């Protein structure tokens, strides 16, 4: 898998000299708890920074050396006071840097996208009884990050959330894909497989030798278009992801990336509901943003761009997992299977005939890929025209209708699958995520 460019050409801003991000979380935690417990005399004299008043003993251990100096006590006091003034209430504990249990679906999405690194660091850094806070240091923190396969898993979770929250949005998403799929067959002509290398040679070779120039040109035109099926569907999917179709998906993607919702189980203290920016140079809390729901991330999402690239899943002609309608015996096949079944029906071939004619197994008795089977079936269609003649255009029109009728029934079923709509769409097209990129990640200075 290709590497993931977290900042899309931008180098991450390096930490300035001084405490690390984790150390600042500890300092702020201790300072906030001290401010809420200290007497007026202690606040004035900056005394009483003891473990009992820090509440979080681990945070106190990390901050202890920093608090040994008066300047460190002053900074902790100022930050604590600022957090209290920002209407943060309750005792504070540090959770940043700790690893938390992930949501089962997120784990599956992440692993299926090739993820193999730890990605379970908490999104919240400190928690109270009222807030789960993600802390960002002014001038050195991006609003969000999504590393490698995590970006792909995040988009899958956003799709799941979209379809869980409103069936209408799920239907609208499927309708967009369905319309674009129909556009691949515009002019009522069928786009043949893009694997017919013999057809593309000049002059055409093997099964295509001897066919009229007009028919060859027609077939080549459709072969070229079908070879771009995955590319065109990828473009359409990315337009949906980036809200070019007004589905509201990108807000959800950024909400998950910022807060950890759907990445972690519901009610996990790893999920942030508030973003707080603090400025060490003047020890102030400069921004506080509520991110409890999707819409509150809309302004952040507006500045980002997500790009996912897909590759073929390379199915074989052997036993395959298929889409099934729950409670019914009707099989909902993938796109390749629709194409294979339609060609088999036209050629009046069954599974035994395919096996006998060498279209399922190679010379070593391994199952051929679906693409290889499609090529073999298409070669037989060409042989059929050689023998009996007929109008290629008329045949293409009939095949188009058969394929689209079957595909429409599948789209209708997929639209009813709630949080799994995106999964089923990818399975239908035989696509798996390959690489993911996010650009335009806002810094705090870019937020409204």
TORKOL-4160 file (C-alpha; in steps of 0.2 Angstrom, whole numbers, padded with zeros to 4 digits, m for minus):
448
<pt num="1" X="0000" Y="0000" Z="0000"/>
<pt num="2" X="0006" Y="0017" Z="m0004"/>
<pt num="3" X="0011" Y="0029" Z="0010"/>
<pt num="4" X="m0002" Y="0041" Z="0017"/>
<pt num="5" X="0003" Y="0059" Z="0017"/>
<pt num="6" X="m0005" Y="0066" Z="0033"/>
<pt num="7" X="m0003" Y="0084" Z="0029"/>
<pt num="8" X="m0003" Y="0082" Z="0010"/>
<pt num="9" X="0014" Y="0090" Z="0006"/>
<pt num="10" X="0015" Y="0101" Z="0022"/>
<pt num="11" X="0027" Y="0096" Z="0036"/>
<pt num="12" X="0020" Y="0095" Z="0053"/>
<pt num="13" X="0024" Y="0110" Z="0064"/>
<pt num="14" X="0037" Y="0105" Z="0076"/>
<pt num="15" X="0035" Y="0108" Z="0095"/>
<pt num="16" X="0044" Y="0123" Z="0102"/>
<pt num="17" X="0056" Y="0121" Z="0116"/>
<pt num="18" X="0047" Y="0117" Z="0133"/>
<pt num="19" X="0035" Y="0104" Z="0139"/>
<pt num="20" X="0029" Y="0091" Z="0127"/>
<pt num="21" X="0010" Y="0090" Z="0123"/>
<pt num="22" X="0008" Y="0076" Z="0136"/>
<pt num="23" X="0017" Y="0086" Z="0149"/>
<pt num="24" X="0006" Y="0101" Z="0146"/>
<pt num="25" X="m0009" Y="0090" Z="0148"/>
<pt num="26" X="m0002" Y="0085" Z="0165"/>
<pt num="27" X="0002" Y="0103" Z="0170"/>
<pt num="28" X="m0015" Y="0109" Z="0165"/>
<pt num="29" X="m0024" Y="0095" Z="0174"/>
<pt num="30" X="m0014" Y="0099" Z="0190"/>
<pt num="31" X="m0016" Y="0118" Z="0188"/>
<pt num="32" X="m0035" Y="0116" Z="0186"/>
<pt num="33" X="m0038" Y="0105" Z="0200"/>
<pt num="34" X="m0027" Y="0115" Z="0211"/>
<pt num="35" X="m0036" Y="0131" Z="0207"/>
<pt num="36" X="m0053" Y="0123" Z="0212"/>
<pt num="37" X="m0046" Y="0117" Z="0228"/>
<pt num="38" X="m0033" Y="0131" Z="0234"/>
<pt num="39" X="m0038" Y="0144" Z="0246"/>
<pt num="40" X="m0037" Y="0162" Z="0242"/>
<pt num="41" X="m0020" Y="0164" Z="0251"/>
<pt num="42" X="m0013" Y="0149" Z="0242"/>
<pt num="43" X="m0018" Y="0156" Z="0225"/>
<pt num="44" X="m0010" Y="0173" Z="0230"/>
<pt num="45" X="0006" Y="0164" Z="0236"/>
<pt num="46" X="0006" Y="0150" Z="0223"/>
<pt num="47" X="0008" Y="0137" Z="0237"/>
<pt num="48" X="m0001" Y="0121" Z="0240"/>
<pt num="49" X="0004" Y="0112" Z="0224"/>
<pt num="50" X="0003" Y="0095" Z="0233"/>
<pt num="51" X="m0002" Y="0078" Z="0226"/>
<pt num="52" X="m0018" Y="0079" Z="0236"/>
<pt num="53" X="m0024" Y="0094" Z="0227"/>
<pt num="54" X="m0019" Y="0088" Z="0210"/>
<pt num="55" X="m0032" Y="0074" Z="0211"/>
<pt num="56" X="m0023" Y="0064" Z="0197"/>
<pt num="57" X="m0008" Y="0057" Z="0205"/>
<pt num="58" X="0000" Y="0051" Z="0188"/>
<pt num="59" X="m0002" Y="0069" Z="0181"/>
<pt num="60" X="0006" Y="0076" Z="0196"/>
<pt num="61" X="0021" Y="0065" Z="0194"/>
<pt num="62" X="0023" Y="0071" Z="0176"/>
<pt num="63" X="0021" Y="0089" Z="0181"/>
<pt num="64" X="0031" Y="0089" Z="0197"/>
<pt num="65" X="0048" Y="0095" Z="0190"/>
<pt num="66" X="0039" Y="0109" Z="0180"/>
<pt num="67" X="0030" Y="0115" Z="0196"/>
<pt num="68" X="0046" Y="0115" Z="0206"/>
<pt num="69" X="0049" Y="0133" Z="0199"/>
<pt num="70" X="0039" Y="0148" Z="0203"/>
<pt num="71" X="0037" Y="0151" Z="0184"/>
<pt num="72" X="0030" Y="0134" Z="0182"/>
<pt num="73" X="0017" Y="0136" Z="0197"/>
<pt num="74" X="0012" Y="0153" Z="0189"/>
<pt num="75" X="0009" Y="0145" Z="0172"/>
<pt num="76" X="m0001" Y="0131" Z="0180"/>
<pt num="77" X="m0011" Y="0143" Z="0190"/>
<pt num="78" X="m0015" Y="0154" Z="0175"/>
<pt num="79" X="m0020" Y="0139" Z="0164"/>
<pt num="80" X="m0031" Y="0132" Z="0178"/>
<pt num="81" X="m0040" Y="0148" Z="0181"/>
<pt num="82" X="m0043" Y="0150" Z="0162"/>
<pt num="83" X="m0050" Y="0133" Z="0161"/>
<pt num="84" X="m0062" Y="0136" Z="0176"/>
<pt num="85" X="m0067" Y="0153" Z="0168"/>
<pt num="86" X="m0071" Y="0143" Z="0152"/>
<pt num="87" X="m0085" Y="0135" Z="0162"/>
<pt num="88" X="m0076" Y="0118" Z="0164"/>
<pt num="89" X="m0082" Y="0110" Z="0180"/>
<pt num="90" X="m0078" Y="0095" Z="0191"/>
<pt num="91" X="m0062" Y="0086" Z="0195"/>
<pt num="92" X="m0050" Y="0083" Z="0180"/>
<pt num="93" X="m0040" Y="0068" Z="0176"/>
<pt num="94" X="m0028" Y="0065" Z="0161"/>
<pt num="95" X="m0032" Y="0052" Z="0148"/>
<pt num="96" X="m0021" Y="0058" Z="0134"/>
<pt num="97" X="m0008" Y="0046" Z="0127"/>
<pt num="98" X="m0017" Y="0031" Z="0134"/>
<pt num="99" X="m0024" Y="0018" Z="0123"/>
<pt num="100" X="m0042" Y="0013" Z="0123"/>
<pt num="101" X="m0053" Y="m0001" Z="0117"/>
<pt num="102" X="m0059" Y="0003" Z="0099"/>
<pt num="103" X="m0076" Y="0000" Z="0091"/>
<pt num="104" X="m0078" Y="m0017" Z="0083"/>
<pt num="105" X="m0083" Y="m0010" Z="0066"/>
<pt num="106" X="m0069" Y="0003" Z="0066"/>
<pt num="107" X="m0056" Y="m0011" Z="0069"/>
<pt num="108" X="m0063" Y="m0021" Z="0054"/>
<pt num="109" X="m0063" Y="m0006" Z="0043"/>
<pt num="110" X="m0045" Y="m0002" Z="0048"/>
<pt num="111" X="m0038" Y="m0019" Z="0046"/>
<pt num="112" X="m0047" Y="m0022" Z="0029"/>
<pt num="113" X="m0039" Y="m0006" Z="0023"/>
<pt num="114" X="m0022" Y="m0013" Z="0027"/>
<pt num="115" X="m0020" Y="m0005" Z="0044"/>
<pt num="116" X="m0007" Y="m0014" Z="0055"/>
<pt num="117" X="m0001" Y="0000" Z="0067"/>
<pt num="118" X="m0008" Y="0006" Z="0084"/>
<pt num="119" X="m0022" Y="0018" Z="0081"/>
<pt num="120" X="m0031" Y="0018" Z="0098"/>
<pt num="121" X="m0024" Y="0033" Z="0106"/>
<pt num="122" X="m0038" Y="0043" Z="0115"/>
<pt num="123" X="m0045" Y="0058" Z="0106"/>
<pt num="124" X="m0049" Y="0067" Z="0123"/>
<pt num="125" X="m0034" Y="0072" Z="0133"/>
<pt num="126" X="m0042" Y="0077" Z="0149"/>
<pt num="127" X="m0059" Y="0073" Z="0156"/>
<pt num="128" X="m0071" Y="0080" Z="0170"/>
<pt num="129" X="m0088" Y="0075" Z="0175"/>
<pt num="130" X="m0095" Y="0088" Z="0162"/>
<pt num="131" X="m0083" Y="0088" Z="0148"/>
<pt num="132" X="m0071" Y="0076" Z="0138"/>
<pt num="133" X="m0058" Y="0088" Z="0131"/>
<pt num="134" X="m0046" Y="0088" Z="0117"/>
<pt num="135" X="m0032" Y="0100" Z="0121"/>
<pt num="136" X="m0023" Y="0109" Z="0107"/>
<pt num="137" X="m0007" Y="0120" Z="0109"/>
<pt num="138" X="m0009" Y="0136" Z="0099"/>
<pt num="139" X="0003" Y="0137" Z="0084"/>
<pt num="140" X="0007" Y="0119" Z="0085"/>
<pt num="141" X="m0008" Y="0108" Z="0083"/>
<pt num="142" X="m0019" Y="0103" Z="0068"/>
<pt num="143" X="m0037" Y="0101" Z="0072"/>
<pt num="144" X="m0037" Y="0083" Z="0067"/>
<pt num="145" X="m0026" Y="0069" Z="0060"/>
<pt num="146" X="m0030" Y="0053" Z="0051"/>
<pt num="147" X="m0015" Y="0042" Z="0048"/>
<pt num="148" X="m0014" Y="0029" Z="0034"/>
<pt num="149" X="m0028" Y="0017" Z="0034"/>
<pt num="150" X="m0037" Y="0026" Z="0048"/>
<pt num="151" X="m0043" Y="0039" Z="0035"/>
<pt num="152" X="m0052" Y="0025" Z="0025"/>
<pt num="153" X="m0059" Y="0017" Z="0041"/>
<pt num="154" X="m0065" Y="0035" Z="0046"/>
<pt num="155" X="m0075" Y="0037" Z="0030"/>
<pt num="156" X="m0083" Y="0020" Z="0032"/>
<pt num="157" X="m0089" Y="0025" Z="0049"/>
<pt num="158" X="m0096" Y="0041" Z="0042"/>
<pt num="159" X="m0105" Y="0032" Z="0029"/>
<pt num="160" X="m0112" Y="0020" Z="0043"/>
<pt num="161" X="m0117" Y="0036" Z="0053"/>
<pt num="162" X="m0125" Y="0044" Z="0038"/>
<pt num="163" X="m0136" Y="0029" Z="0035"/>
<pt num="164" X="m0140" Y="0025" Z="0053"/>
<pt num="165" X="m0147" Y="0043" Z="0056"/>
<pt num="166" X="m0158" Y="0045" Z="0040"/>
<pt num="167" X="m0164" Y="0032" Z="0028"/>
<pt num="168" X="m0168" Y="0047" Z="0015"/>
<pt num="169" X="m0149" Y="0051" Z="0015"/>
<pt num="170" X="m0145" Y="0033" Z="0012"/>
<pt num="171" X="m0157" Y="0032" Z="m0003"/>
<pt num="172" X="m0150" Y="0048" Z="m0010"/>
<pt num="173" X="m0132" Y="0041" Z="m0009"/>
<pt num="174" X="m0137" Y="0025" Z="m0019"/>
<pt num="175" X="m0147" Y="0035" Z="m0031"/>
<pt num="176" X="m0132" Y="0046" Z="m0036"/>
<pt num="177" X="m0121" Y="0030" Z="m0038"/>
<pt num="178" X="m0135" Y="0022" Z="m0048"/>
<pt num="179" X="m0137" Y="0037" Z="m0060"/>
<pt num="180" X="m0118" Y="0037" Z="m0063"/>
<pt num="181" X="m0118" Y="0019" Z="m0066"/>
<pt num="182" X="m0132" Y="0021" Z="m0079"/>
<pt num="183" X="m0121" Y="0035" Z="m0087"/>
<pt num="184" X="m0108" Y="0022" Z="m0090"/>
<pt num="185" X="m0121" Y="0014" Z="m0102"/>
<pt num="186" X="m0127" Y="0030" Z="m0110"/>
<pt num="187" X="m0134" Y="0029" Z="m0128"/>
<pt num="188" X="m0141" Y="0012" Z="m0123"/>
<pt num="189" X="m0125" Y="0003" Z="m0128"/>
<pt num="190" X="m0116" Y="m0010" Z="m0117"/>
<pt num="191" X="m0098" Y="m0007" Z="m0112"/>
<pt num="192" X="m0088" Y="m0023" Z="m0113"/>
<pt num="193" X="m0074" Y="m0029" Z="m0102"/>
<pt num="194" X="m0058" Y="m0018" Z="m0103"/>
<pt num="195" X="m0047" Y="m0034" Z="m0103"/>
<pt num="196" X="m0049" Y="m0038" Z="m0121"/>
<pt num="197" X="m0031" Y="m0035" Z="m0127"/>
<pt num="198" X="m0033" Y="m0044" Z="m0143"/>
<pt num="199" X="m0047" Y="m0033" Z="m0148"/>
<pt num="200" X="m0036" Y="m0017" Z="m0145"/>
<pt num="201" X="m0022" Y="m0023" Z="m0157"/>
<pt num="202" X="m0021" Y="m0017" Z="m0174"/>
<pt num="203" X="m0026" Y="m0027" Z="m0183"/>
<pt num="204" X="m0037" Y="m0036" Z="m0170"/>
<pt num="205" X="m0031" Y="m0054" Z="m0166"/>
<pt num="206" X="m0037" Y="m0071" Z="m0162"/>
<pt num="207" X="m0056" Y="m0071" Z="m0159"/>
<pt num="208" X="m0058" Y="m0054" Z="m0166"/>
<pt num="209" X="m0049" Y="m0057" Z="m0182"/>
<pt num="210" X="m0060" Y="m0056" Z="m0197"/>
<pt num="211" X="m0074" Y="m0045" Z="m0189"/>
<pt num="212" X="m0080" Y="m0030" Z="m0199"/>
<pt num="213" X="m0071" Y="m0014" Z="m0196"/>
<pt num="214" X="m0087" Y="m0005" Z="m0190"/>
<pt num="215" X="m0091" Y="m0019" Z="m0177"/>
<pt num="216" X="m0073" Y="m0018" Z="m0171"/>
<pt num="217" X="m0073" Y="0001" Z="m0169"/>
<pt num="218" X="m0090" Y="m0001" Z="m0159"/>
<pt num="219" X="m0083" Y="m0014" Z="m0148"/>
<pt num="220" X="m0067" Y="m0005" Z="m0145"/>
<pt num="221" X="m0076" Y="0011" Z="m0140"/>
<pt num="222" X="m0086" Y="0002" Z="m0126"/>
<pt num="223" X="m0071" Y="m0008" Z="m0121"/>
<pt num="224" X="m0061" Y="0008" Z="m0117"/>
<pt num="225" X="m0075" Y="0015" Z="m0107"/>
<pt num="226" X="m0078" Y="0000" Z="m0097"/>
<pt num="227" X="m0059" Y="m0001" Z="m0093"/>
<pt num="228" X="m0062" Y="0016" Z="m0084"/>
<pt num="229" X="m0077" Y="0010" Z="m0074"/>
<pt num="230" X="m0067" Y="0009" Z="m0057"/>
<pt num="231" X="m0059" Y="0026" Z="m0061"/>
<pt num="232" X="m0076" Y="0034" Z="m0065"/>
<pt num="233" X="m0084" Y="0027" Z="m0049"/>
<pt num="234" X="m0069" Y="0032" Z="m0039"/>
<pt num="235" X="m0072" Y="0050" Z="m0045"/>
<pt num="236" X="m0090" Y="0049" Z="m0041"/>
<pt num="237" X="m0087" Y="0042" Z="m0023"/>
<pt num="238" X="m0075" Y="0055" Z="m0019"/>
<pt num="239" X="m0087" Y="0069" Z="m0025"/>
<pt num="240" X="m0100" Y="0061" Z="m0012"/>
<pt num="241" X="m0086" Y="0061" Z="0001"/>
<pt num="242" X="m0082" Y="0079" Z="m0001"/>
<pt num="243" X="m0101" Y="0084" Z="m0002"/>
<pt num="244" X="m0101" Y="0089" Z="m0020"/>
<pt num="245" X="m0118" Y="0080" Z="m0020"/>
<pt num="246" X="m0124" Y="0089" Z="m0004"/>
<pt num="247" X="m0127" Y="0073" Z="0006"/>
<pt num="248" X="m0118" Y="0080" Z="0022"/>
<pt num="249" X="m0105" Y="0066" Z="0023"/>
<pt num="250" X="m0089" Y="0077" Z="0025"/>
<pt num="251" X="m0096" Y="0085" Z="0041"/>
<pt num="252" X="m0098" Y="0067" Z="0048"/>
<pt num="253" X="m0080" Y="0062" Z="0042"/>
<pt num="254" X="m0072" Y="0077" Z="0051"/>
<pt num="255" X="m0083" Y="0075" Z="0067"/>
<pt num="256" X="m0077" Y="0057" Z="0068"/>
<pt num="257" X="m0059" Y="0062" Z="0065"/>
<pt num="258" X="m0059" Y="0076" Z="0077"/>
<pt num="259" X="m0069" Y="0068" Z="0092"/>
<pt num="260" X="m0066" Y="0049" Z="0090"/>
<pt num="261" X="m0085" Y="0046" Z="0089"/>
<pt num="262" X="m0088" Y="0028" Z="0081"/>
<pt num="263" X="m0069" Y="0025" Z="0082"/>
<pt num="264" X="m0072" Y="0021" Z="0100"/>
<pt num="265" X="m0087" Y="0013" Z="0108"/>
<pt num="266" X="m0101" Y="0024" Z="0113"/>
<pt num="267" X="m0099" Y="0033" Z="0130"/>
<pt num="268" X="m0080" Y="0029" Z="0130"/>
<pt num="269" X="m0070" Y="0043" Z="0139"/>
<pt num="270" X="m0058" Y="0042" Z="0123"/>
<pt num="271" X="m0071" Y="0052" Z="0114"/>
<pt num="272" X="m0069" Y="0071" Z="0114"/>
<pt num="273" X="m0084" Y="0083" Z="0115"/>
<pt num="274" X="m0075" Y="0099" Z="0117"/>
<pt num="275" X="m0059" Y="0106" Z="0109"/>
<pt num="276" X="m0049" Y="0118" Z="0119"/>
<pt num="277" X="m0034" Y="0128" Z="0113"/>
<pt num="278" X="m0022" Y="0135" Z="0125"/>
<pt num="279" X="m0008" Y="0147" Z="0123"/>
<pt num="280" X="0008" Y="0143" Z="0133"/>
<pt num="281" X="0016" Y="0160" Z="0129"/>
<pt num="282" X="0003" Y="0170" Z="0138"/>
<pt num="283" X="m0005" Y="0156" Z="0148"/>
<pt num="284" X="m0022" Y="0158" Z="0141"/>
<pt num="285" X="m0036" Y="0148" Z="0135"/>
<pt num="286" X="m0039" Y="0156" Z="0118"/>
<pt num="287" X="m0053" Y="0145" Z="0110"/>
<pt num="288" X="m0066" Y="0133" Z="0116"/>
<pt num="289" X="m0076" Y="0124" Z="0103"/>
<pt num="290" X="m0091" Y="0112" Z="0106"/>
<pt num="291" X="m0090" Y="0097" Z="0095"/>
<pt num="292" X="m0104" Y="0086" Z="0103"/>
<pt num="293" X="m0113" Y="0084" Z="0086"/>
<pt num="294" X="m0110" Y="0083" Z="0068"/>
<pt num="295" X="m0116" Y="0100" Z="0063"/>
<pt num="296" X="m0104" Y="0108" Z="0075"/>
<pt num="297" X="m0089" Y="0102" Z="0064"/>
<pt num="298" X="m0096" Y="0110" Z="0048"/>
<pt num="299" X="m0085" Y="0125" Z="0048"/>
<pt num="300" X="m0070" Y="0114" Z="0051"/>
<pt num="301" X="m0075" Y="0101" Z="0038"/>
<pt num="302" X="m0077" Y="0115" Z="0025"/>
<pt num="303" X="m0058" Y="0118" Z="0024"/>
<pt num="304" X="m0053" Y="0100" Z="0021"/>
<pt num="305" X="m0053" Y="0088" Z="0006"/>
<pt num="306" X="m0053" Y="0069" Z="0007"/>
<pt num="307" X="m0047" Y="0058" Z="m0007"/>
<pt num="308" X="m0049" Y="0039" Z="m0007"/>
<pt num="309" X="m0042" Y="0028" Z="m0021"/>
<pt num="310" X="m0049" Y="0011" Z="m0024"/>
<pt num="311" X="m0042" Y="m0005" Z="m0033"/>
<pt num="312" X="m0051" Y="m0020" Z="m0039"/>
<pt num="313" X="m0054" Y="m0034" Z="m0027"/>
<pt num="314" X="m0049" Y="m0047" Z="m0040"/>
<pt num="315" X="m0062" Y="m0060" Z="m0037"/>
<pt num="316" X="m0060" Y="m0078" Z="m0044"/>
<pt num="317" X="m0072" Y="m0089" Z="m0052"/>
<pt num="318" X="m0072" Y="m0101" Z="m0037"/>
<pt num="319" X="m0084" Y="m0100" Z="m0022"/>
<pt num="320" X="m0086" Y="m0082" Z="m0018"/>
<pt num="321" X="m0095" Y="m0072" Z="m0004"/>
<pt num="322" X="m0111" Y="m0065" Z="m0012"/>
<pt num="323" X="m0124" Y="m0052" Z="m0007"/>
<pt num="324" X="m0140" Y="m0060" Z="0000"/>
<pt num="325" X="m0157" Y="m0053" Z="0003"/>
<pt num="326" X="m0160" Y="m0056" Z="0022"/>
<pt num="327" X="m0174" Y="m0069" Z="0024"/>
<pt num="328" X="m0175" Y="m0073" Z="0005"/>
<pt num="329" X="m0167" Y="m0085" Z="m0006"/>
<pt num="330" X="m0163" Y="m0072" Z="m0020"/>
<pt num="331" X="m0144" Y="m0069" Z="m0022"/>
<pt num="332" X="m0138" Y="m0052" Z="m0025"/>
<pt num="333" X="m0122" Y="m0054" Z="m0035"/>
<pt num="334" X="m0108" Y="m0042" Z="m0038"/>
<pt num="335" X="m0106" Y="m0032" Z="m0054"/>
<pt num="336" X="m0094" Y="m0045" Z="m0062"/>
<pt num="337" X="m0106" Y="m0058" Z="m0058"/>
<pt num="338" X="m0121" Y="m0049" Z="m0066"/>
<pt num="339" X="m0110" Y="m0047" Z="m0081"/>
<pt num="340" X="m0105" Y="m0066" Z="m0081"/>
<pt num="341" X="m0123" Y="m0072" Z="m0078"/>
<pt num="342" X="m0130" Y="m0061" Z="m0092"/>
<pt num="343" X="m0116" Y="m0067" Z="m0105"/>
<pt num="344" X="m0119" Y="m0085" Z="m0099"/>
<pt num="345" X="m0138" Y="m0084" Z="m0102"/>
<pt num="346" X="m0135" Y="m0076" Z="m0119"/>
<pt num="347" X="m0123" Y="m0090" Z="m0124"/>
<pt num="348" X="m0134" Y="m0103" Z="m0116"/>
<pt num="349" X="m0120" Y="m0110" Z="m0105"/>
<pt num="350" X="m0121" Y="m0117" Z="m0088"/>
<pt num="351" X="m0107" Y="m0121" Z="m0075"/>
<pt num="352" X="m0103" Y="m0138" Z="m0082"/>
<pt num="353" X="m0101" Y="m0131" Z="m0099"/>
<pt num="354" X="m0089" Y="m0117" Z="m0093"/>
<pt num="355" X="m0079" Y="m0131" Z="m0084"/>
<pt num="356" X="m0078" Y="m0142" Z="m0099"/>
<pt num="357" X="m0073" Y="m0127" Z="m0111"/>
<pt num="358" X="m0059" Y="m0122" Z="m0099"/>
<pt num="359" X="m0066" Y="m0106" Z="m0093"/>
<pt num="360" X="m0066" Y="m0109" Z="m0075"/>
<pt num="361" X="m0049" Y="m0117" Z="m0071"/>
<pt num="362" X="m0032" Y="m0114" Z="m0078"/>
<pt num="363" X="m0019" Y="m0127" Z="m0084"/>
<pt num="364" X="m0014" Y="m0130" Z="m0066"/>
<pt num="365" X="m0032" Y="m0132" Z="m0061"/>
<pt num="366" X="m0032" Y="m0115" Z="m0051"/>
<pt num="367" X="m0048" Y="m0105" Z="m0052"/>
<pt num="368" X="m0047" Y="m0091" Z="m0065"/>
<pt num="369" X="m0051" Y="m0073" Z="m0060"/>
<pt num="370" X="m0068" Y="m0066" Z="m0064"/>
<pt num="371" X="m0060" Y="m0054" Z="m0077"/>
<pt num="372" X="m0052" Y="m0069" Z="m0086"/>
<pt num="373" X="m0069" Y="m0078" Z="m0087"/>
<pt num="374" X="m0077" Y="m0062" Z="m0093"/>
<pt num="375" X="m0064" Y="m0061" Z="m0107"/>
<pt num="376" X="m0067" Y="m0080" Z="m0111"/>
<pt num="377" X="m0086" Y="m0077" Z="m0112"/>
<pt num="378" X="m0084" Y="m0062" Z="m0123"/>
<pt num="379" X="m0073" Y="m0071" Z="m0135"/>
<pt num="380" X="m0087" Y="m0083" Z="m0137"/>
<pt num="381" X="m0099" Y="m0069" Z="m0141"/>
<pt num="382" X="m0087" Y="m0063" Z="m0154"/>
<pt num="383" X="m0086" Y="m0081" Z="m0161"/>
<pt num="384" X="m0105" Y="m0081" Z="m0161"/>
<pt num="385" X="m0106" Y="m0066" Z="m0172"/>
<pt num="386" X="m0093" Y="m0073" Z="m0184"/>
<pt num="387" X="m0104" Y="m0089" Z="m0186"/>
<pt num="388" X="m0122" Y="m0082" Z="m0187"/>
<pt num="389" X="m0119" Y="m0063" Z="m0190"/>
<pt num="390" X="m0132" Y="m0050" Z="m0184"/>
<pt num="391" X="m0131" Y="m0033" Z="m0178"/>
<pt num="392" X="m0118" Y="m0029" Z="m0164"/>
<pt num="393" X="m0127" Y="m0013" Z="m0159"/>
<pt num="394" X="m0144" Y="m0022" Z="m0157"/>
<pt num="395" X="m0136" Y="m0036" Z="m0147"/>
<pt num="396" X="m0127" Y="m0023" Z="m0136"/>
<pt num="397" X="m0144" Y="m0014" Z="m0133"/>
<pt num="398" X="m0152" Y="m0030" Z="m0127"/>
<pt num="399" X="m0138" Y="m0034" Z="m0116"/>
<pt num="400" X="m0138" Y="m0016" Z="m0108"/>
<pt num="401" X="m0156" Y="m0018" Z="m0103"/>
<pt num="402" X="m0153" Y="m0035" Z="m0095"/>
<pt num="403" X="m0138" Y="m0029" Z="m0085"/>
<pt num="404" X="m0146" Y="m0012" Z="m0080"/>
<pt num="405" X="m0162" Y="m0021" Z="m0074"/>
<pt num="406" X="m0152" Y="m0033" Z="m0063"/>
<pt num="407" X="m0141" Y="m0019" Z="m0056"/>
<pt num="408" X="m0157" Y="m0008" Z="m0052"/>
<pt num="409" X="m0164" Y="m0022" Z="m0042"/>
<pt num="410" X="m0147" Y="m0024" Z="m0033"/>
<pt num="411" X="m0146" Y="m0005" Z="m0030"/>
<pt num="412" X="m0164" Y="m0005" Z="m0023"/>
<pt num="413" X="m0159" Y="m0019" Z="m0010"/>
<pt num="414" X="m0143" Y="m0010" Z="m0005"/>
<pt num="415" X="m0152" Y="0006" Z="m0002"/>
<pt num="416" X="m0161" Y="m0003" Z="0012"/>
<pt num="417" X="m0146" Y="m0009" Z="0021"/>
<pt num="418" X="m0144" Y="0005" Z="0033"/>
<pt num="419" X="m0126" Y="0008" Z="0040"/>
<pt num="420" X="m0119" Y="m0005" Z="0028"/>
<pt num="421" X="m0124" Y="0004" Z="0012"/>
<pt num="422" X="m0106" Y="0010" Z="0008"/>
<pt num="423" X="m0099" Y="m0008" Z="0011"/>
<pt num="424" X="m0112" Y="m0016" Z="m0001"/>
<pt num="425" X="m0109" Y="m0003" Z="m0014"/>
<pt num="426" X="m0090" Y="m0007" Z="m0014"/>
<pt num="427" X="m0094" Y="m0025" Z="m0014"/>
<pt num="428" X="m0105" Y="m0023" Z="m0029"/>
<pt num="429" X="m0092" Y="m0014" Z="m0039"/>
<pt num="430" X="m0078" Y="m0026" Z="m0033"/>
<pt num="431" X="m0068" Y="m0012" Z="m0026"/>
<pt num="432" X="m0057" Y="m0011" Z="m0010"/>
<pt num="433" X="m0049" Y="0005" Z="m0003"/>
<pt num="434" X="m0031" Y="0007" Z="m0008"/>
<pt num="435" X="m0024" Y="0024" Z="m0002"/>
<pt num="436" X="m0031" Y="0038" Z="0007"/>
<pt num="437" X="m0026" Y="0057" Z="0009"/>
<pt num="438" X="m0033" Y="0072" Z="0018"/>
<pt num="439" X="m0028" Y="0089" Z="0013"/>
<pt num="440" X="m0032" Y="0107" Z="0020"/>
<pt num="441" X="m0032" Y="0101" Z="0038"/>
<pt num="442" X="m0035" Y="0118" Z="0047"/>
<pt num="443" X="m0024" Y="0124" Z="0061"/>
<pt num="444" X="m0032" Y="0133" Z="0075"/>
<pt num="445" X="m0028" Y="0150" Z="0068"/>
<pt num="446" X="m0039" Y="0145" Z="0053"/>
<pt num="447" X="m0055" Y="0141" Z="0063"/>
<pt num="448" X="m0069" Y="0154" Z="0065"/>
